[in-house]
């Protein structure tokens, strides 16, 4: 059996009614069919593009390697814990809500869906709907849905490039047009569509209202101060109970090493600008460029990233131990 190594994944493109026909600035390919709204980077069926495991699915490797791939922080050894996506909305998404772990378990689902959005690009005035206006009741929500005016009850906030928005499970939310987003979430696709502006799609009003929380922790993350050294800049965008997301900028070759004598987690690297080469023992170097995702298994103790000539990427991982404080500006 081959040893694990940094895994370059092929994205899966998903059509959405609110999607785009241009996926710039991330991808250059022409969209000839229906608009594409999401590019899944770490989905269960995403396939490995490099090395001895090329053609295998991420889910298949999780089932085979378990904690060697996911680390001690992975709670379910047969499933990859984080689903990372690019979102390309050219129209408003439906107003929706996701269940938390407890509500998901009642429906037989493996986990809930807490997520965060890194705003990679935003037009002037771009907005998201995050939570209900203070004092809004579920009865008012249900009435507004039937009267096709629910967007009036949402808390709309402007977003700009570089913002990180935390959306914990139970938060009613939507995304407006004019943004490109990197979404990091628990690996669940359970979505209850509460409202769709009169578009002819199914709604899940009862399930959605049951999952809705009137008060949540959703809001804009307060980022940490950047840490810079010798051609590498790192900033923590968010540390939450479900995931940690850091942003890196490299202008020089850098060796990444795991801390010794500490629990570990799988790392998910997503390139958002530039290009580089990933080098690790036992596998050929792999090009890592804008739009690509590389999964670094927990058993890989070190690897090298060589930017060509500059590289920006996000790194998502699982928290080790309890996260006691969320640095969030409440919406």
TAFENNOR-V176469 format. One record per backbone hydrogen bond with DSSP energy under -0.5 kcal/mol. NH is the residue of the N-H (numbers start at 1). CO is the residue of the C=O. E is the energy in kcal/mol with one decimal. If there is no record, write none. Layout:
NH_CO_E + NH_CO_E
This chain:
7_295_-3.0 + 8_6_-0.6 + 9_293_-2.5 + 10_47_-2.7 + 12_40_-2.3 + 14_38_-3.0 + 16_35_-1.9 + 19_16_-1.8 + 20_36_-2.9 + 26_23_-1.6 + 27_23_-1.9 + 31_21_-0.9 + 32_30_-0.7 + 36_20_-2.7 + 37_14_-2.2 + 38_14_-1.7 + 39_86_-2.2 + 40_12_-3.1 + 40_38_-0.5 + 41_84_-3.1 + 42_84_-1.0 + 46_43_-1.7 + 48_56_-2.8 + 49_8_-3.4 + 50_8_-0.5 + 54_51_-1.9 + 55_48_-2.7 + 56_53_-2.4 + 58_46_-2.1 + 59_44_-2.5 + 61_57_-1.8 + 62_58_-2.1 + 63_59_-2.3 + 64_60_-1.6 + 65_61_-3.0 + 66_62_-2.3 + 68_65_-2.0 + 69_66_-1.4 + 70_66_-2.4 + 71_67_-2.4 + 73_264_-1.6 + 74_71_-1.3 + 77_75_-0.6 + 79_76_-1.6 + 83_185_-2.4 + 84_82_-0.6 + 85_183_-2.4 + 86_39_-1.9 + 87_181_-2.7 + 88_37_-2.4 + 90_18_-3.2 + 91_18_-1.1 + 93_175_-2.4 + 95_195_-2.5 + 96_94_-0.6 + 96_173_-2.6 + 97_192_-1.6 + 104_100_-2.7 + 105_101_-2.2 + 106_102_-1.5 + 107_103_-0.8 + 107_104_-0.9 + 108_105_-1.5 + 109_104_-2.7 + 113_99_-2.3 + 115_167_-2.5 + 116_184_-2.2 + 117_165_-2.7 + 118_182_-2.9 + 119_117_-0.6 + 119_163_-2.9 + 120_118_-1.1 + 120_180_-1.9 + 121_180_-1.6 + 123_178_-3.1 + 126_123_-2.0 + 128_157_-2.2 + 129_174_-2.0 + 130_128_-0.6 + 130_155_-3.0 + 131_129_-0.5 + 131_172_-3.3 + 133_153_-2.8 + 136_133_-2.0 + 141_137_-1.9 + 142_138_-2.5 + 143_139_-2.2 + 144_140_-2.4 + 145_141_-2.2 + 146_142_-1.8 + 147_143_-1.4 + 148_145_-1.4 + 149_144_-2.4 + 150_144_-0.5 + 152_149_-1.6 + 153_150_-2.4 + 154_151_-1.0 + 155_131_-2.8 + 156_154_-1.0 + 157_128_-2.5 + 159_126_-2.2 + 162_119_-3.3 + 163_160_-2.1 + 165_117_-2.8 + 166_164_-0.5 + 166_219_-3.2 + 167_115_-2.9 + 170_98_-1.7 + 171_168_-1.6 + 172_170_-0.5 + 173_96_-2.5 + 174_129_-2.2 + 176_127_-1.8 + 178_89_-1.2 + 179_89_-0.6 + 180_121_-2.3 + 181_87_-1.9 + 182_118_-2.3 + 183_85_-2.6 + 183_181_-0.6 + 184_116_-2.1 + 185_83_-1.5 + 186_114_-2.0 + 187_81_-1.9 + 188_186_-2.5 + 191_189_-0.8 + 192_97_-2.4 + 193_191_-0.7 + 194_95_-2.2 + 194_192_-0.8 + 195_95_-1.7 + 199_196_-2.6 + 201_199_-2.3 + 204_193_-3.2 + 208_204_-2.7 + 209_205_-2.7 + 210_206_-2.1 + 211_207_-1.7 + 212_208_-1.3 + 213_170_-2.9 + 219_166_-1.8 + 220_329_-1.7 + 221_164_-3.2 + 222_327_-3.1 + 223_221_-0.8 + 224_236_-1.9 + 227_234_-3.2 + 228_226_-0.5 + 229_232_-2.6 + 232_229_-1.5 + 233_249_-2.3 + 234_227_-2.6 + 235_247_-2.2 + 237_235_-0.6 + 237_245_-2.2 + 238_245_-1.7 + 240_243_-2.4 + 244_317_-2.6 + 245_238_-2.5 + 246_315_-2.4 + 247_235_-2.8 + 248_313_-3.1 + 249_233_-2.2 + 250_311_-3.0 + 251_231_-2.8 + 252_231_-1.0 + 254_305_-2.4 + 256_254_-0.6 + 256_303_-3.0 + 257_255_-0.5 + 258_301_-2.2 + 262_259_-0.6 + 266_70_-1.6 + 267_296_-2.1 + 268_316_-2.4 + 269_267_-0.5 + 269_294_-3.2 + 270_314_-2.6 + 271_292_-2.1 + 272_312_-2.3 + 273_312_-1.4 + 275_310_-1.4 + 276_288_-1.8 + 277_306_-1.6 + 278_286_-3.2 + 279_277_-0.5 + 279_304_-2.8 + 280_283_-0.5 + 283_280_-1.3 + 286_278_-2.3 + 288_276_-3.3 + 290_274_-1.6 + 291_271_-2.6 + 292_289_-2.6 + 293_9_-0.6 + 294_269_-2.5 + 295_7_-2.6 + 296_267_-3.0 + 296_294_-0.6 + 297_295_-0.7 + 298_69_-1.8 + 299_68_-1.8 + 300_297_-1.7 + 301_299_-0.8 + 303_256_-1.8 + 304_279_-2.9 + 305_254_-2.6 + 306_277_-2.4 + 306_304_-0.5 + 307_305_-0.6 + 308_275_-3.1 + 311_250_-2.1 + 312_273_-2.7 + 313_248_-2.1 + 314_270_-2.6 + 315_246_-2.9 + 316_268_-2.6 + 317_244_-2.2 + 318_266_-0.5 + 321_319_-0.7 + 324_322_-0.7 + 327_325_-0.5 + 328_326_-1.5 + 329_220_-3.4 + 330_328_-0.8 + 331_218_-2.0
